[in-house]
Amino acid sequence: MSGAVRPARSGEAEASAGLRCSPAAAGLSRSLAHRHVAMISIGGIIGAGLFVGSSVAIAQAGPAAVLSYLGSGLVIVLIMQMLGEMAVALPEVRSFSEFTRAALGDGAGFVCGWLYWYFWVVVIPVEAIAGAVLLHAWLPLPTWALGLALMAAMSGVNLMSARSYGEFEFWFASIKVAAIIVFIALAAAYVVGFSPPGRLGADLTGRAGFAPHGVLAVLGGLATVFFAMTGAEIITVAAAESAEPARAIATMTRSVMFRILVFYVASIFLIVAVVPWSRVEPGLSPFTLALSAAGHPWIARSMSVVILTAVLSCLNSAFYVCSRVLFVLAEKGDAPQWLVKVNARRVPARSVAVGAAAGVLGILANSLAPKGVFAFLVNAGGALIVFVYLLTAVSQIRLRLQRRREGRPEPVIRMWAFPWLSYATVAALVAVLVAMALRPDMASQLYVSLVTLAVAMAAYLLLRRRRRACRFGALPFGK
């Protein structure tokens, strides 16, 4: 899985050539406008993990959860800066998982791509089930039926065109952004004493203190918060279908820091400043609780609509990411060749169908064993995204060092304080894995993810052996 940064060897080139359709046949559209890409990048970091999942971090760390969000946000910002550098340096790369292939070779690209696809394909049934549970409170229909209806709707959106996905995500993200801005305005007004008088500091430094469970709880919260913030990298997938991919990625990565500070850190700070952290119940939206405490119960009740929007947005994005990553894997010869074909709208419809099939199976299985299947799906994602980010960080380091050795000029967009911040990012990601291993509630997710990583590595070794056994390189995968 490692090796110098280099073009593919002749055998690999022949194998890849035999596994790809022509660019004309396999090309994706360039129909995403700048406003679509901008809102996709925003929507990628605002989901149910913020509106509901933040309750877990607050319950674990108290007001100091703000530090957990700040630390995790910093790691995400550094990763996005790495992606911005690589996107400008390698404008031909269309999926962020493919930066790993360019830096570390085909084996790393295979593993990174499949782990990333698997992470998002698990998200499809999880979000569909979550959306069905929310709808069930309004519509007296079986949750499996509601889940299938949501699946059908989002499948249809993704089958229409990339622009259709972008348009839906634009409005989904707009609703989420508007909701957070309204929340921040109302909560801040309460805290500073406008409507009605607030009491800043009473819940931040109360009887139990700012960090009631100690520093270790804050560090352990990094693992919980980290997964809530994943999704910012979707921009590197969506940008491939915009007019200027490298420019879009570079522009959006620079604005991630501001969005994390406003949407995450400011929101969590205001929540713990408005209500006692001990009143926050894991699994229930702390935003609703804070709005009710601030004297706005009617707005609090509307948060369920916002949460549903966040769930649908994530489901929509999961379909999109899964189909495009699978398309790129097939194009590189790492997935069946029939997945390379696109429909008349230049959408990889077969890859979308694979994601839909996985979602349907997950929903039906959940209807038979609700608690066991949903818990398995949630655990299945586990630490996979941390593995993918680790590979991405190592790739940035390797590509940058290779560039220096070759005497080429520094990229226009650069990782700050290279190489020390890059090494610090790797260390932080390793720390997240260590934190997962030390926490009983997350250790099982880490172990499941390690098994998945081992399966992906074994699959690549089998594929490589098959390629070498062929007289003229690899036979088309899937034939």
Buried (B, 14 or more C-beta within 10 A) or exposed (E): BEEEBEEBEEBBEBBBEBBBBEEEEBEBBBBBBBEBBBBBBBBBBBBBBBBBBBBBBBBBBBBBBBBBBBBBBBBBBBBBBBBBBBBBBBBEBBBBBBBBBBBBBBBBBBBBBBBBBBBBBBBBBBBBBBBBBBBBEEEEEEBBBBBBBBBBBBBEBBBBBBBBBBBBBBEBBBBBBEBBEBBBEBBBBBBEEEEEEBEBEEBBEBEEEBBBBEEEBBBBBBBBBBBBBBBBBBBBBBBBBBEBBBBBBBBBBBEBBEBBBBBBBBBBBBBBBBBBBBEBEBEEBBBBBBBBBBBBEEBBEBBBEBBBBBBBBBBBBBBBBBBBBBBBBBBBBBBBBBBBBBEEBBBBBBBBBBBBBBBBEBBBBBBEEBEEBBEBBBBBBBBBBBBBBBBBBBBBBBBBBBBEEEEEEEBEBBBEEBBEBBEBBBEBBEBBBEBBBBBEEBEEBBBBBBEBBEBBBEBBEEBBEEBEEEEEBBBBBEE
